[in-house]
Amino acid sequence: MAQDLGDLAPGVEVHPLVCGGEPCIVRTRIPVWVLEQARRQGLNDGEILRCYPSLRAEDLVNAWAYVRRHRSEVEGQINENEAA
């Protein structure tokens, strides 16, 4: 069962069988770390939305809020995936 992070991270959920249990945007299988990595590579919100047409601007607002609250976790996920 998906764990909706509710008020702690609206719009972000964790499900153990989706993306290895990494926090994802609700309704999608897009991990928050993927969006943050794209932003660090220089993509702006409009470009990210064009790359991921299933996302809405509100989803990015929620993702960035999650990153602010869980920076070390997200950085660890980015580092793990870059090393893989």
N, C-alpha and C positions, 0 to 999 in steps of 0.2 A: 504494500500500500504506500502511496506517495505521502510524504510528509510535507504539507504546506507550511511554510515558515511564517505564515500569517503576518501579524504586526511586526515581527522581527525583521522580516524580509518579504514584504508583499510582492507577489508576482514571481517569486522564486520558490522552487520546490526541490525536494530530494527524494528520490526513489531508488532503492538498492539495485533494482534491475534495469535502470536507465542510466546510461553513461557512467557506469561503475559507481553509482551513488553520488556523483558530483552534483552540486547545485546547478539546476537548469532553469531556464525561463519556462513558466507554466505554458501548457499547450504545445510545447516544442521539445526537442531533444538537443537543444543548444545550450551547452554549458556556459556559465557566466565567465569562466576563465577564457574561453575562446573569444568572447566579445571584448574583454579587457585586453587580451593580446592584440586584437585588431586595432584597438584604440591606441595602444602603445606603439604600434607600427605606423601610426600616422593617419589612420582612417578617421574621418569625422562621423558624427551620428548619421547624417544623410547617406554617406557611403556605406556604412554598416547596414542600414535599412535596405539599401538597394541590393546588397549581397545576400541578405536574409529576408526575402519578401514576406515571410510569415510573421516577422516581428513588427511591432508597433512602437511608436516613439515612447509610449509609456513603459514598454518593456525595457528600453534602454535606461530610462530614469530609474527603474527598479534595479537593474543590473548595476548601475554606477553606485547606487545607495548600498547595495550588498557589498560591492568592492570596498567602499569606504569603511564599512563596519567589520569586514573580514579580510583585510589587506594581506596579512601574512598567509592565510589559508589559500587565497587566490594566487599569490606569488608562488607558493609551493606547488600548486597545480600546474602553473605555467612552466616552472622549472622542470617538473617531472616529465611533462609532455615534450619539452624541448630536448631533454636527455634521452628520450625513448627512440 
